[in-house]
Amino acid sequence: MLRGSWLLVRDLEEYFFCPFAFYLSRVAGEARAPGLWSEVGKDVQAELSSHVESRYKVIGREVFLESVRLRLRGRVDYVVELHGLPAPLEVKHSRRLRPWWKYTLVAYAMLAEEKYSKPVKQALLILPGPREIRLEVASEDRRRVEEALTAATAILEGRLTPRPYESRSCINCDYSAACRLLRS
């Protein structure tokens, strides 16, 4: 399906967060400002791991997944069993579902299908509380992930350059200072 460079699921997450942030990171080589969020995420994951392991049948932890067809790879926090089928599970630090996390989980579901040769119909997100969000892995979401992979690959290959824009997410972006300079 895709040609060229392999993408990481983290790249895809960044693309869904903001295509221009993805461009700055992967094409322009812009150094990411030191971020608080990765440290917060590690702390939350440590706190919630006992909840995950006591509540679900864990198939694997920190599971490496990849697809030659999609040219995509990544490491999901957990793969658990739901109704006899594998399901990717991610632990996140926010109090609510972010749109880019939904598509990250769909991407992991697509990768898990190839690894386990079984359909993946659901994915899980565990938030502080703990609060669990169960996502149905819909055909439309899979299509959206494949479209994003195609666009991200076009950015990497120089066939597409996204424009910087301002959104509510800019406040949490590691590239907000660089992006602000480019927008002005």
Secondary structure, 3 states (H helix, E strand, C coil): CCCCCCEEHHHHHHHHHCHHHHHHHHCCCCCCCCCCHHHHHHHHHHHHHHHHHHHCEEEEEEEEEEECCCCEEEEEEEEEEECCEEEEEEECCCCCCCHHHHHHHHHHHHHHHHHHCCCCCEEEEEECCCEEEEEECCHHHHHHHHHHHHHHHHHHCCCCCCCCCCCHHHHHCCCHHHHHHHHC
